[in-house]
Amino acid sequence: MMRGVTGRLMLLDTASLYFRAYFGVPDSVKAPDGTPVNAVRGLLDFIDRLVKDHRPDRLVACMDADWRPKWRVELIPTYKAHRVAEEHAQGPDAEEVPDTLSPQVPVIEEVLDALGIARVGVARYEADDVIGTFTARAEGPVDIVTGDRDLYQLVDDARGVRVLYPLKGVGTLQLTDEAVLREKYGVDGRGYVDLALLRGDPSDGLPGVPGIGEKTAAKLLAEFGDLAGIMAAVDDPKARLTPSQRKRLDEARPYVAVAPKVVRVAADVPLPDVDTALPRAPRDPAGLDALAVRWGLGGSLQRLLTTLTA
């Protein structure tokens, strides 16, 4: 079991970042054999920039061992259903991924392993859950790098937990703390789960409560404190809810009862015992050299190596 982590810990929502790299770097970036490596090289450039700009002491590339866990689907069957390419009775469903991205993922994994950057995915859990558990166990500040707003729920000023949200590549990051959340959404990190499940999220197949958008959800949370307070108000004829809000929330009780478990990231994932220290030299120099030649990683890999050894 991993003990508490001291020093600044940076947690990468790896799939979120390599998807951004894939769409942000032209697919004309190819290996010597013509295979696109835009996601591989783009991710290496991202990591180089992140390490240069934020100087973490520890770094973990968090992976989706299961991008659509069945325990979440059992609670809300529509969860990520529109992104399923193929259902599997045994093991995770196959996610719809661009044809030229899928072959790059194993290359990304091999390169990270050869570099010695900790890479953690846990069966039955998403990368978000791995991030949530590392965050819960950390004893020092945590920077979470993700393009997924769901992880705003982990923002905690008192513990030094913030989200670095890429606005354009990773050169322009929104440093998301509680002040940013309150300004944008009217909630802190703890309140973001309730806001997210009330408004829903089509990209994740979360229906939300019909008629309760982001602004209404924020107003209800400001008025009643949290989701439990809002649902208690539904049963209180004196509570300041419009008739339509009361009706919609009452009808949404089955969804509201299960949604928190789906939307809230896990904090109790059985993490493997890994060395999260930022590598100062490659773990497998010969293997890394071979990968660099095979996939034409060139300047992207060399820049990252220079940054790590600086």
C-alpha positions in Angstrom: 0.0 0.0 0.0 1.3 3.4 -0.9 2.0 5.6 2.1 1.4 9.4 2.2 3.3 11.3 -0.5 5.3 14.4 0.4 6.7 17.0 -1.9 4.7 18.4 -4.8 2.9 15.6 -6.5 1.7 16.0 -10.1 -1.0 13.6 -11.4 -1.6 13.3 -15.1 -5.0 12.3 -16.5 -3.1 10.6 -19.2 -5.9 9.8 -21.7 -7.3 13.3 -21.4 -3.8 14.7 -22.3 -3.0 12.3 -25.1 -6.4 12.9 -26.7 -5.6 16.6 -26.7 -2.2 15.9 -28.1 -3.7 13.8 -30.8 -6.1 16.5 -31.9 -3.6 19.4 -31.3 -0.6 18.0 -33.2 -0.9 17.3 -37.0 -1.0 13.6 -38.0 1.7 14.4 -40.5 4.0 13.8 -37.5 5.0 10.2 -38.2 7.5 7.5 -37.4 10.0 6.4 -40.0 7.6 3.7 -41.3 4.8 6.3 -41.8 2.9 5.4 -38.6 1.4 8.6 -37.0 3.0 9.4 -33.6 1.4 12.8 -33.1 -0.2 11.7 -29.8 3.1 10.2 -28.5 5.2 13.2 -29.4 2.5 15.7 -28.3 2.2 14.0 -24.9 6.0 14.1 -24.4 6.0 17.8 -25.2 3.2 18.3 -22.7 5.1 16.5 -19.9 8.2 18.5 -20.7 6.4 21.8 -20.5 4.6 20.7 -17.3 7.8 19.7 -15.5 9.6 22.8 -16.7 6.8 25.2 -15.6 5.7 23.5 -12.3 8.7 21.5 -11.1 6.9 18.6 -9.4 8.9 16.4 -7.0 6.7 13.4 -8.0 4.8 12.5 -11.1 2.3 9.8 -11.9 0.7 9.1 -15.3 -2.7 7.8 -14.2 -4.4 5.4 -16.7 -7.9 4.2 -17.5 -7.7 0.4 -16.8 -11.5 0.5 -17.2 -12.9 3.7 -18.8 -16.5 2.6 -18.1 -16.6 0.5 -14.9 -19.5 -1.8 -14.7 -20.3 -0.8 -11.2 -21.0 2.7 -12.5 -23.0 1.4 -15.4 -25.2 -0.7 -13.1 -26.2 2.5 -11.3 -26.7 4.7 -14.4 -26.9 2.5 -17.6 -26.4 5.6 -19.9 -23.0 6.3 -18.3 -20.7 6.8 -21.3 -22.9 4.5 -23.4 -22.7 6.7 -26.5 -18.9 6.1 -26.6 -19.0 2.3 -26.6 -17.5 0.8 -29.8 -18.0 -2.8 -28.7 -19.5 -4.3 -25.5 -17.5 -7.1 -23.8 -19.2 -9.4 -21.2 -15.8 -10.1 -19.7 -13.5 -7.1 -19.2 -13.9 -3.5 -20.1 -16.0 -2.4 -23.1 -14.1 -1.1 -26.1 -14.2 2.7 -26.3 -14.7 4.5 -29.7 -11.2 5.9 -30.4 -9.8 7.4 -33.7 -8.2 4.7 -35.8 -4.8 6.3 -35.7 -4.8 7.0 -32.0 -5.3 3.4 -30.7 -2.0 2.0 -31.9 -0.2 5.0 -30.3 -1.4 4.1 -26.7 0.9 1.1 -26.2 3.8 3.2 -27.5 3.0 5.9 -25.0 3.0 3.2 -22.2 6.3 1.8 -23.3 8.0 5.2 -23.5 6.7 6.2 -20.1 7.9 2.9 -18.6 11.4 3.2 -20.2 11.7 6.8 -18.9 10.8 5.6 -15.4 7.7 7.8 -15.0 5.3 6.0 -12.7 2.3 4.7 -14.7 -0.7 3.5 -12.7 -4.0 1.9 -13.8 -6.1 -0.3 -11.6 -8.6 -2.9 -12.8 -12.3 -1.8 -12.5 -11.4 1.8 -12.1 -11.0 4.9 -14.2 -7.9 7.2 -14.1 -10.1 9.7 -12.2 -10.4 7.2 -9.4 -6.7 6.6 -9.3 -6.1 10.3 -9.2 -8.7 10.6 -6.4 -7.0 8.0 -4.3 -3.5 9.4 -4.8 -4.8 12.8 -3.8 -6.5 11.5 -0.7 -3.3 9.9 0.5 -0.9 12.7 -0.4 0.7 14.6 2.5 1.9 17.5 0.3 0.5 19.7 -2.4 -1.1 18.1 -5.5 -1.4 19.4 -9.1 -3.9 17.4 -11.1 -3.5 18.0 -14.9 -6.7 17.2 -16.8 -9.0 18.4 -19.4 -11.9 16.8 -17.5 -13.9 19.2 -15.3 -15.1 16.3 -13.2 -11.9 16.5 -11.3 -12.7 20.0 -10.0 -14.3 18.1 -7.1 -10.9 17.4 -5.7 -9.8 21.1 -5.5 -9.0 21.9 -1.9 -7.2 25.0 -0.9 -6.5 23.8 2.6 -4.6 20.8 1.3 -3.0 22.6 -1.6 -4.9 20.5 -4.2 -5.5 22.4 -7.5 -6.4 21.4 -11.0 -4.3 22.6 -14.0 -6.8 22.7 -16.8 -5.4 23.1 -20.3 -7.1 25.9 -22.2 -4.7 25.7 -25.2 -2.2 22.9 -25.3 -0.5 23.0 -21.9 1.2 26.3 -22.6 -2.0 28.0 -21.3 -3.3 26.4 -18.2 -6.2 27.5 -15.9 -4.8 27.1 -12.4 -8.1 26.1 -10.8 -8.4 26.7 -7.0 -11.5 27.3 -4.9 -11.6 31.0 -5.8 -11.8 30.1 -9.5 -14.6 27.5 -8.8 -16.6 30.0 -6.8 -16.3 32.7 -9.5 -17.2 30.3 -12.3 -19.7 28.0 -10.7 -20.6 29.4 -7.3 -19.3 26.3 -5.5 -16.1 25.0 -3.9 -14.5 21.6 -4.8 -16.7 19.7 -2.4 -19.9 21.3 -3.9 -18.8 20.5 -7.5 -20.1 16.9 -7.3 -23.6 18.1 -6.4 -23.5 20.8 -9.1 -22.3 18.3 -11.8 -24.9 15.6 -11.0 -27.8 18.1 -10.9 -26.9 19.7 -14.2 -25.9 16.5 -15.9 -23.2 15.9 -18.5 -24.1 14.7 -22.0 -20.4 13.9 -22.7 -20.6 11.3 -19.9 -24.2 10.2 -20.5 -25.3 11.7 -17.2 -28.9 12.9 -17.6 -29.0 15.3 -14.7 -32.3 16.6 -13.3 -34.4 17.9 -16.3 -34.9 21.7 -16.1 -32.0 22.2 -13.6 -29.1 23.7 -15.5 -25.8 24.9 -14.1 -27.0 28.3 -12.9 -30.1 26.9 -11.3 -28.1 24.2 -9.6 -25.7 26.8 -8.2 -28.6 28.9 -6.9 -30.1 25.8 -5.2 -26.8 24.8 -3.6 -26.3 28.4 -2.4 -29.8 28.3 -0.9 -29.9 24.8 0.7 -26.2 24.0 1.2 -25.8 20.7 -0.5 -27.7 17.9 -2.4 -29.2 16.5 0.9 -30.4 20.0 1.8 -32.0 20.4 -1.6 -33.8 17.1 -1.4 -34.9 17.9 2.2 -36.4 21.1 0.8 -38.5 19.2 -1.7 -40.3 17.7 1.3 -40.7 21.0 3.1 -43.7 23.0 1.8 -42.2 26.2 3.3 -38.9 25.9 1.3 -38.3 28.4 -1.4 -38.6 26.1 -4.5 -40.8 26.9 -7.5 -43.5 24.3 -8.2 -41.7 23.1 -11.3 -38.4 22.7 -9.4 -40.1 20.8 -6.6 -41.8 18.5 -9.1 -38.7 17.8 -11.2 -36.5 17.1 -8.2 -39.2 14.8 -6.7 -39.4 12.9 -10.0 -35.6 12.6 -10.1 -35.2 10.9 -6.7 -34.2 7.5 -8.2 -31.4 9.3 -10.2 -30.4 11.5 -7.3 -30.1 8.5 -5.0 -27.4 6.8 -7.2 -25.7 9.6 -9.0 -23.3 10.7 -6.2 -21.6 7.3 -6.3 -21.2 7.6 -10.1 -20.0 11.2 -10.2 -17.8 11.2 -7.1 -14.3 9.8 -7.8 -13.2 6.9 -5.6 -10.7 7.5 -2.8 -10.1 3.9 -1.9 -8.6 2.3 -5.0 -6.1 -0.4 -4.2 -3.0 1.3 -5.6 0.1 -0.7 -6.3 3.3 0.2 -4.5 5.1 2.5 -7.0 8.0 4.9 -6.9 6.4 8.2 -7.8 9.7 10.3 -7.7 10.3 12.3 -10.8 13.0 10.3 -12.7 16.4 12.1 -13.1 17.6 9.5 -15.6 15.8 6.9 -17.8 15.0 3.6 -16.1 15.8 1.7 -19.3 18.2 3.8 -21.5 18.8 1.1 -24.1 15.1 0.4 -24.4 14.4 4.1 -24.6 17.0 4.5 -27.4 15.4 1.7 -29.4 11.9 3.3 -29.0 13.3 6.7 -30.0 14.7 5.2 -33.2 11.7 2.9 -34.0 9.1 5.6 -33.5 11.1 8.7 -34.6 10.6 10.5 -31.3 13.4 12.9 -32.0 13.3 16.4 -30.4 10.2 15.7 -28.2 12.0 12.9 -26.3 15.3 14.7 -26.2 13.8 17.9 -24.7 12.0 15.9 -22.0 15.2 14.0 -21.1 17.1 17.3 -20.9 14.4 18.7 -18.6 14.4 15.6 -16.3 18.2 15.5 -16.0 18.5 19.3 -15.4 
